[in-house]
Amino acid sequence: MKANLLFLLLLLCPFAASAQDVEAWAGVPIHFDTAGARSLAMGATTVAVTNEPSLVSSNPASLASIGKRTFAAEYRSRTTRAQYFSGASWTNFDTTQANITSATLVLPQQGVTWAAFFDEPQHSAQNNGLLPINSTLFIPARVFTQLQRYGLGAGWKRGNLSAGATVHYDSMRMQSSRYVMAPQPNTIPYTEILYANDNAIAWNAGLQWQAAPAVTVGAVYARGAQFDVQRQAFGYFDGVPVPTVQWTYHTPSSMGVGAAWNGVPNLTVAADAVRINYQEMTPQVFIVGSLPPVLMREATELHAGAEYRVTPHVAVRAGWWRDPAHGPAPYSLWVLLPEIRASLQPDVDQDHVTAGVGIGTERLRFDAAYDHSERTRRASFGIATTF
């Protein structure tokens, strides 16, 4: 029965890696970062925070609050813990990627503020060696995935209301290799390679409204992009070749609301709720009479943070945010396959604690931030200068 089920899976769908993200096989938590060291230190709040050039890719309405030509850049180190089930226990692998993850140029003009930006919401690389499933079956899993965006944005203000929008060119690169080695008779040697090098256009739009002298509220919507992915498999079952399959990888759309309060001198408090439609990443692959093999679920992230300006030149920041469990999770009999149990890590809610500091003047500011959860760690360093 298990062999027949495995044959159906191999023949009729892009295997379980069709969780639409090769990270599903790599065991890496699926998340798309927002830009900005100041924002990250404040619990990754982005919707209603103002005077922050890096937030153009999150809520472009914030551009209207920037009155001077500004350049900002960020360097971020991201450490991710991948987890795999190896027989009777879970094995952890930690990997770190560090590089420039955002850059923004803001040019205010009469009536409108323009911006050009680059950011990198996702960058993961795993090379995890052999994953023992049982005494005869092993999977070495390797993966690389990188999403970069290059965009233009504009923000404008009328009275107490600010609005903004961006259009961005998204570049997705991914490659994943997975080998099932079967040294014993009656098992299936199998090789799978997933790869993509595709581009797409996406957009987002947002609002910010100064509801009271000390209160700003905001709303934002971001449209996800679609990329072509190809899965090429090398292997046979009873002489039947495993097919090559193409499908579309979706980055999720999202919408959020937030508020920021400045009712106490030198103190800013912000909070957001962001609904992310990870369900768009669920593969549209069906077997007759069954549900999709892997499910991604919608999730609502909660963010909260504060900034206190100790002196005109020094600010301290802290925050918290929750990344709810959102998959991938296998359906029904799919969980019985050892390959799926080995590759799909258990999905749990992740609570992040953040902290940071900002030092400098309006002319030149340095920011540092740290974000810690059970499975991820991020260290961010930013610089912003006006000219």
One Martini backbone bead per residue (centre of mass of N, CA, C, O) as a GRO file, in nm:
protein
  387
    1MET     BB    1   0.059   0.062  -0.022
    2LYS     BB    2   0.297   0.257   0.009
    3ALA     BB    3   0.407   0.221  -0.275
    4ASN     BB    4   0.152   0.314  -0.425
    5LEU     BB    5   0.139   0.594  -0.301
    6LEU     BB    6   0.414   0.691  -0.398
    7PHE     BB    7   0.357   0.663  -0.698
    8LEU     BB    8   0.127   0.869  -0.710
    9LEU     BB    9   0.288   1.110  -0.614
   10LEU     BB   10   0.505   1.108  -0.836
   11LEU     BB   11   0.301   1.117  -1.084
   12LEU     BB   12   0.071   1.361  -0.991
   13CYS     BB   13   0.304   1.539  -0.851
   14PRO     BB   14   0.543   1.773  -0.702
   15PHE     BB   15   0.549   1.663  -0.459
   16ALA     BB   16   0.618   1.803  -0.147
   17ALA     BB   17   0.765   2.053  -0.265
   18SER     BB   18   0.477   2.177  -0.348
   19ALA     BB   19   0.460   2.382  -0.108
   20GLN     BB   20   0.586   2.627  -0.293
   21ASP     BB   21   0.844   2.582  -0.108
   22VAL     BB   22   1.159   2.472  -0.064
   23GLU     BB   23   1.150   2.506   0.247
   24ALA     BB   24   0.980   2.263   0.311
   25TRP     BB   25   1.222   2.070   0.261
   26ALA     BB   26   1.441   2.234   0.436
   27GLY     BB   27   1.297   2.328   0.720
   28VAL     BB   28   1.223   2.627   0.685
   29PRO     BB   29   1.102   2.901   0.786
   30ILE     BB   30   0.832   3.093   0.662
   31HIS     BB   31   0.948   3.424   0.564
   32PHE     BB   32   0.899   3.790   0.521
   33ASP     BB   33   1.082   4.055   0.535
   34THR     BB   34   1.133   4.366   0.671
   35ALA     BB   35   1.254   4.677   0.656
   36GLY     BB   36   1.460   4.797   0.902
   37ALA     BB   37   1.611   4.861   1.205
   38ARG     BB   38   1.407   5.030   1.358
   39SER     BB   39   1.164   4.848   1.314
   40LEU     BB   40   1.278   4.585   1.430
   41ALA     BB   41   1.321   4.697   1.725
   42MET     BB   42   0.988   4.764   1.709
   43GLY     BB   43   0.859   4.479   1.626
   44ALA     BB   44   0.816   4.524   1.316
   45THR     BB   45   0.695   4.799   1.270
   46THR     BB   46   0.512   4.969   0.970
   47VAL     BB   47   0.226   5.115   0.926
   48ALA     BB   48   0.255   5.399   1.136
   49VAL     BB   49   0.533   5.471   1.086
   50THR     BB   50   0.753   5.747   1.075
   51ASN     BB   51   1.041   5.870   0.947
   52GLU     BB   52   1.105   5.602   0.741
   53PRO     BB   53   1.257   5.506   0.451
   54SER     BB   54   1.247   5.181   0.462
   55LEU     BB   55   0.910   5.173   0.448
   56VAL     BB   56   0.827   5.186   0.144
   57SER     BB   57   0.780   4.860   0.115
   58SER     BB   58   0.535   4.868   0.330
   59ASN     BB   59   0.452   5.200   0.366
   60PRO     BB   60   0.437   5.460   0.139
   61ALA     BB   61   0.299   5.686   0.316
   62SER     BB   62   0.565   5.761   0.483
   63LEU     BB   63   0.695   5.958   0.276
   64ALA     BB   64   0.532   6.224   0.356
   65SER     BB   65   0.722   6.261   0.632
   66ILE     BB   66   0.961   6.332   0.433
   67GLY     BB   67   1.152   6.645   0.387
   68LYS     BB   68   1.425   6.503   0.291
   69ARG     BB   69   1.691   6.405   0.149
   70THR     BB   70   1.742   6.042   0.143
   71PHE     BB   71   1.968   5.786   0.269
   72ALA     BB   72   1.931   5.424   0.299
   73ALA     BB   73   2.079   5.138   0.482
   74GLU     BB   74   2.113   4.767   0.509
   75TYR     BB   75   2.249   4.521   0.737
   76ARG     BB   76   2.191   4.159   0.746
   77SER     BB   77   2.159   3.892   0.982
   78ARG     BB   78   2.055   3.542   0.917
   79THR     BB   79   1.932   3.295   1.141
   80THR     BB   80   1.847   2.948   1.076
   81ARG     BB   81   1.636   2.680   1.187
   82ALA     BB   82   1.649   2.358   1.090
   83GLN     BB   83   1.417   2.073   1.072
   84TYR     BB   84   1.448   1.709   1.128
   85PHE     BB   85   1.337   1.383   1.080
   86SER     BB   86   1.531   1.102   1.235
   87GLY     BB   87   1.321   0.865   1.299
   88ALA     BB   88   1.306   0.957   1.649
   89SER     BB   89   1.422   1.251   1.581
   90TRP     BB   90   1.541   1.581   1.593
   91THR     BB   91   1.724   1.787   1.361
   92ASN     BB   92   1.959   2.052   1.370
   93PHE     BB   93   2.012   2.351   1.155
   94ASP     BB   94   2.244   2.617   1.126
   95THR     BB   95   2.214   2.923   0.934
   96THR     BB   96   2.393   3.200   0.763
   97GLN     BB   97   2.296   3.526   0.637
   98ALA     BB   98   2.497   3.805   0.493
   99ASN     BB   99   2.375   4.134   0.390
  100ILE     BB  100   2.244   4.354   0.184
  101THR     BB  101   1.877   4.434   0.223
  102SER     BB  102   1.877   4.761   0.190
  103ALA     BB  103   1.772   5.053  -0.020
  104THR     BB  104   1.717   5.420  -0.003
  105LEU     BB  105   1.569   5.688  -0.206
  106VAL     BB  106   1.475   6.024  -0.119
  107LEU     BB  107   1.254   6.270  -0.307
  108PRO     BB  108   1.142   6.566  -0.244
  109GLN     BB  109   0.848   6.739  -0.358
  110GLN     BB  110   0.607   6.923  -0.468
  111GLY     BB  111   0.337   6.721  -0.339
  112VAL     BB  112   0.577   6.495  -0.362
  113THR     BB  113   0.727   6.172  -0.281
  114TRP     BB  114   1.013   6.005  -0.381
  115ALA     BB  115   1.123   5.656  -0.457
  116ALA     BB  116   1.402   5.430  -0.433
  117PHE     BB  117   1.434   5.062  -0.415
  118PHE     BB  118   1.578   4.796  -0.206
  119ASP     BB  119   1.502   4.445  -0.133
  120GLU     BB  120   1.519   4.136   0.099
  121PRO     BB  121   1.288   3.917   0.221
  122GLN     BB  122   1.462   3.659   0.104
  123HIS     BB  123   1.727   3.433   0.250
  124SER     BB  124   1.825   3.097   0.178
  125ALA     BB  125   2.059   2.839   0.309
  126GLN     BB  126   2.111   2.483   0.259
  127ASN     BB  127   2.346   2.217   0.395
  128ASN     BB  128   2.257   1.901   0.555
  129GLY     BB  129   2.300   1.639   0.451
  130LEU     BB  130   2.212   1.357   0.607
  131LEU     BB  131   1.877   1.208   0.629
  132PRO     BB  132   1.756   0.980   0.835
  133ILE     BB  133   1.478   0.763   0.813
  134ASN     BB  134   1.628   0.486   0.802
  135SER     BB  135   1.832   0.211   0.748
  136THR     BB  136   1.774   0.260   0.406
  137LEU     BB  137   1.704   0.582   0.419
  138PHE     BB  138   1.810   0.887   0.245
  139ILE     BB  139   1.837   1.261   0.280
  140PRO     BB  140   1.980   1.509   0.097
  141ALA     BB  141   1.948   1.857   0.173
  142ARG     BB  142   1.921   2.132  -0.063
  143VAL     BB  143   1.917   2.504  -0.049
  144PHE     BB  144   1.804   2.796  -0.250
  145THR     BB  145   1.672   3.130  -0.162
  146GLN     BB  146   1.578   3.444  -0.349
  147LEU     BB  147   1.433   3.768  -0.274
  148GLN     BB  148   1.406   4.052  -0.490
  149ARG     BB  149   1.358   4.422  -0.488
  150TYR     BB  150   1.263   4.676  -0.736
  151GLY     BB  151   1.161   5.023  -0.678
  152LEU     BB  152   0.883   5.254  -0.690
  153GLY     BB  153   0.775   5.556  -0.511
  154ALA     BB  154   0.483   5.733  -0.364
  155GLY     BB  155   0.402   6.036  -0.170
  156TRP     BB  156   0.115   6.203  -0.013
  157LYS     BB  157  -0.043   6.511   0.117
  158ARG     BB  158  -0.379   6.578   0.272
  159GLY     BB  159  -0.361   6.707   0.540
  160ASN     BB  160  -0.409   6.418   0.748
  161LEU     BB  161  -0.356   6.265   0.473
  162SER     BB  162  -0.179   5.974   0.362
  163ALA     BB  163  -0.033   5.850   0.053
  164GLY     BB  164   0.070   5.536  -0.120
  165ALA     BB  165   0.295   5.382  -0.374
  166THR     BB  166   0.411   5.077  -0.539
  167VAL     BB  167   0.650   4.945  -0.779
  168HIS     BB  168   0.785   4.608  -0.838
  169TYR     BB  169   1.073   4.415  -0.912
  170ASP     BB  170   1.083   4.068  -0.902
  171SER     BB  171   1.339   3.833  -0.784
  172MET     BB  172   1.367   3.478  -0.837
  173ARG     BB  173   1.578   3.240  -0.660
  174MET     BB  174   1.600   2.877  -0.702
  175GLN     BB  175   1.742   2.577  -0.535
  176SER     BB  176   1.679   2.216  -0.519
  177SER     BB  177   1.812   1.923  -0.355
  178ARG     BB  178   1.705   1.570  -0.371
  179TYR     BB  179   1.799   1.248  -0.221
  180VAL     BB  180   1.706   0.910  -0.260
  181MET     BB  181   1.860   0.651  -0.087
  182ALA     BB  182   1.866   0.285  -0.176
  183PRO     BB  183   2.047   0.006  -0.064
  184GLN     BB  184   1.788  -0.162  -0.084
  185PRO     BB  185   1.565  -0.359  -0.173
  186ASN     BB  186   1.255  -0.224  -0.271
  187THR     BB  187   1.365   0.058  -0.329
  188ILE     BB  188   1.377   0.420  -0.418
  189PRO     BB  189   1.555   0.580  -0.630
  190TYR     BB  190   1.592   0.949  -0.601
  191THR     BB  191   1.570   1.260  -0.793
  192GLU     BB  192   1.554   1.620  -0.710
  193ILE     BB  193   1.492   1.934  -0.894
  194LEU     BB  194   1.465   2.273  -0.806
  195TYR     BB  195   1.386   2.564  -1.019
  196ALA     BB  196   1.450   2.931  -1.035
  197ASN     BB  197   1.446   3.225  -1.283
  198ASP     BB  198   1.242   3.487  -1.203
  199ASN     BB  199   0.998   3.746  -1.293
  200ALA     BB  200   0.804   4.024  -1.140
  201ILE     BB  201   0.509   4.214  -1.076
  202ALA     BB  202   0.440   4.441  -0.805
  203TRP     BB  203   0.236   4.579  -0.524
  204ASN     BB  204   0.160   4.873  -0.315
  205ALA     BB  205  -0.057   5.023  -0.053
  206GLY     BB  206  -0.119   5.331   0.149
  207LEU     BB  207  -0.212   5.466   0.478
  208GLN     BB  208  -0.217   5.785   0.666
  209TRP     BB  209  -0.364   5.910   0.982
  210GLN     BB  210  -0.416   6.199   1.172
  211ALA     BB  211  -0.638   6.165   1.430
  212ALA     BB  212  -0.427   6.307   1.621
  213PRO     BB  213  -0.165   6.471   1.748
  214ALA     BB  214  -0.066   6.163   1.881
  215VAL     BB  215  -0.215   6.007   1.630
  216THR     BB  216  -0.149   5.723   1.412
  217VAL     BB  217  -0.296   5.571   1.130
  218GLY     BB  218  -0.297   5.255   0.938
  219ALA     BB  219  -0.282   5.115   0.595
  220VAL     BB  220  -0.225   4.800   0.405
  221TYR     BB  221  -0.139   4.669   0.070
  222ALA     BB  222  -0.007   4.354  -0.066
  223ARG     BB  223   0.104   4.215  -0.363
  224GLY     BB  224   0.177   3.935  -0.496
  225ALA     BB  225   0.376   3.701  -0.668
  226GLN     BB  226   0.476   3.522  -0.977
  227PHE     BB  227   0.646   3.203  -1.042
  228ASP     BB  228   0.842   2.995  -1.223
  229VAL     BB  229   0.861   2.636  -1.174
  230GLN     BB  230   1.090   2.356  -1.179
  231ARG     BB  231   1.058   1.998  -1.181
  232GLN     BB  232   1.324   1.760  -1.174
  233ALA     BB  233   1.329   1.411  -1.231
  234PHE     BB  234   1.521   1.112  -1.119
  235GLY     BB  235   1.348   0.813  -1.184
  236TYR     BB  236   1.204   0.488  -1.085
  237PHE     BB  237   0.897   0.281  -1.119
  238ASP     BB  238   0.883   0.000  -1.267
  239GLY     BB  239   0.998   0.172  -1.531
  240VAL     BB  240   0.872   0.449  -1.448
  241PRO     BB  241   0.895   0.767  -1.507
  242VAL     BB  242   0.950   1.067  -1.367
  243PRO     BB  243   0.818   1.363  -1.402
  244THR     BB  244   0.808   1.679  -1.535
  245VAL     BB  245   0.731   1.987  -1.354
  246GLN     BB  246   0.512   2.273  -1.363
  247TRP     BB  247   0.481   2.581  -1.170
  248THR     BB  248   0.352   2.821  -0.933
  249TYR     BB  249   0.494   3.072  -0.743
  250HIS     BB  250   0.381   3.226  -0.440
  251THR     BB  251   0.356   3.526  -0.299
  252PRO     BB  252   0.207   3.672  -0.043
  253SER     BB  253  -0.049   3.841   0.049
  254SER     BB  254  -0.134   4.159   0.227
  255MET     BB  255  -0.276   4.302   0.537
  256GLY     BB  256  -0.284   4.618   0.734
  257VAL     BB  257  -0.285   4.752   1.070
  258GLY     BB  258  -0.220   5.068   1.256
  259ALA     BB  259  -0.047   5.235   1.540
  260ALA     BB  260   0.062   5.561   1.670
  261TRP     BB  261   0.218   5.705   1.973
  262ASN     BB  262   0.296   6.064   2.108
  263GLY     BB  263   0.198   6.154   2.422
  264VAL     BB  264   0.504   6.147   2.503
  265PRO     BB  265   0.788   6.271   2.548
  266ASN     BB  266   1.015   6.082   2.349
  267LEU     BB  267   0.765   5.885   2.274
  268THR     BB  268   0.707   5.572   2.089
  269VAL     BB  269   0.411   5.385   1.997
  270ALA     BB  270   0.353   5.060   1.838
  271ALA     BB  271   0.095   4.884   1.632
  272ASP     BB  272   0.019   4.564   1.468
  273ALA     BB  273  -0.188   4.403   1.205
  274VAL     BB  274  -0.112   4.112   0.995
  275ARG     BB  275  -0.241   3.969   0.702
  276ILE     BB  276  -0.140   3.650   0.568
  277ASN     BB  277  -0.167   3.471   0.251
  278TYR     BB  278  -0.036   3.166   0.256
  279GLN     BB  279  -0.252   3.003   0.091
  280GLU     BB  280  -0.131   3.082  -0.193
  281MET     BB  281   0.102   2.848  -0.153
  282THR     BB  282  -0.081   2.636  -0.217
  283PRO     BB  283  -0.102   2.376  -0.407
  284GLN     BB  284  -0.262   2.307  -0.730
  285VAL     BB  285  -0.288   1.985  -0.629
  286PHE     BB  286  -0.471   1.692  -0.732
  287ILE     BB  287  -0.639   1.411  -0.620
  288VAL     BB  288  -0.872   1.206  -0.662
  289GLY     BB  289  -1.051   1.251  -0.365
  290SER     BB  290  -0.859   1.486  -0.264
  291LEU     BB  291  -0.636   1.681  -0.118
  292PRO     BB  292  -0.393   1.862  -0.077
  293PRO     BB  293  -0.081   1.761   0.037
  294VAL     BB  294  -0.033   2.072   0.112
  295LEU     BB  295  -0.056   2.327   0.373
  296MET     BB  296  -0.140   2.668   0.386
  297ARG     BB  297  -0.190   2.931   0.623
  298GLU     BB  298  -0.333   3.175   0.751
  299ALA     BB  299  -0.202   3.485   0.910
  300THR     BB  300  -0.165   3.682   1.221
  301GLU     BB  301   0.029   3.939   1.289
  302LEU     BB  302   0.186   4.068   1.587
  303HIS     BB  303   0.280   4.410   1.679
  304ALA     BB  304   0.523   4.565   1.914
  305GLY     BB  305   0.652   4.901   2.007
  306ALA     BB  306   0.939   5.113   2.117
  307GLU     BB  307   1.056   5.462   2.156
  308TYR     BB  308   1.336   5.622   2.332
  309ARG     BB  309   1.459   5.952   2.378
  310VAL     BB  310   1.716   6.028   2.576
  311THR     BB  311   1.829   6.203   2.349
  312PRO     BB  312   1.869   6.373   2.056
  313HIS     BB  313   2.104   6.120   1.987
  314VAL     BB  314   1.938   5.894   2.162
  315ALA     BB  315   1.791   5.563   2.110
  316VAL     BB  316   1.558   5.332   2.243
  317ARG     BB  317   1.452   4.984   2.174
  318ALA     BB  318   1.144   4.779   2.170
  319GLY     BB  319   0.991   4.438   2.124
  320TRP     BB  320   0.714   4.247   1.970
  321TRP     BB  321   0.637   3.932   1.792
  322ARG     BB  322   0.405   3.723   1.599
  323ASP     BB  323   0.444   3.396   1.440
  324PRO     BB  324   0.230   3.205   1.315
  325ALA     BB  325   0.115   2.920   1.231
  326HIS     BB  326   0.133   2.817   0.853
  327GLY     BB  327   0.342   2.615   0.765
  328PRO     BB  328   0.375   2.325   0.638
  329ALA     BB  329   0.111   2.069   0.599
  330PRO     BB  330  -0.001   1.759   0.595
  331TYR     BB  331  -0.222   1.537   0.452
  332SER     BB  332  -0.320   1.270   0.578
  333LEU     BB  333  -0.147   1.009   0.426
  334TRP     BB  334   0.114   1.175   0.376
  335VAL     BB  335   0.234   1.145   0.671
  336LEU     BB  336   0.333   0.837   0.627
  337LEU     BB  337   0.563   0.938   0.479
  338PRO     BB  338   0.896   0.958   0.546
  339GLU     BB  339   0.972   1.200   0.363
  340ILE     BB  340   0.773   1.400   0.496
  341ARG     BB  341   0.858   1.374   0.791
  342ALA     BB  342   1.154   1.466   0.740
  343SER     BB  343   1.090   1.761   0.600
  344LEU     BB  344   0.849   1.849   0.788
  345GLN     BB  345   0.821   2.063   1.015
  346PRO     BB  346   0.703   2.166   1.293
  347ASP     BB  347   0.433   2.387   1.358
  348VAL     BB  348   0.479   2.698   1.532
  349ASP     BB  349   0.471   2.943   1.734
  350GLN     BB  350   0.644   3.268   1.718
  351ASP     BB  351   0.835   3.451   1.951
  352HIS     BB  352   0.952   3.786   1.938
  353VAL     BB  353   1.245   3.960   2.042
  354THR     BB  354   1.330   4.311   2.061
  355ALA     BB  355   1.622   4.532   1.994
  356GLY     BB  356   1.768   4.878   2.021
  357VAL     BB  357   1.958   5.146   1.850
  358GLY     BB  358   2.005   5.509   1.820
  359ILE     BB  359   2.259   5.717   1.649
  360GLY     BB  360   2.236   6.074   1.613
  361THR     BB  361   2.121   6.270   1.354
  362GLU     BB  362   1.951   6.400   1.098
  363ARG     BB  363   2.204   6.376   0.908
  364LEU     BB  364   2.318   6.121   1.098
  365ARG     BB  365   2.230   5.766   1.128
  366PHE     BB  366   2.246   5.491   1.361
  367ASP     BB  367   2.144   5.144   1.349
  368ALA     BB  368   2.035   4.881   1.584
  369ALA     BB  369   1.937   4.524   1.577
  370TYR     BB  370   1.742   4.258   1.754
  371ASP     BB  371   1.620   3.919   1.675
  372HIS     BB  372   1.437   3.669   1.876
  373SER     BB  373   1.395   3.314   1.842
  374GLU     BB  374   1.384   2.980   1.833
  375ARG     BB  375   1.459   2.980   1.491
  376THR     BB  376   1.549   3.292   1.492
  377ARG     BB  377   1.804   3.538   1.383
  378ARG     BB  378   1.853   3.903   1.395
  379ALA     BB  379   2.092   4.135   1.256
  380SER     BB  380   2.098   4.500   1.245
  381PHE     BB  381   2.234   4.761   1.016
  382GLY     BB  382   2.200   5.119   0.996
  383ILE     BB  383   2.176   5.399   0.756
  384ALA     BB  384   2.116   5.766   0.766
  385THR     BB  385   2.099   6.038   0.521
  386THR     BB  386   2.112   6.377   0.461
  387PHE     BB  387   2.117   6.631   0.155
   0.00000   0.00000   0.00000
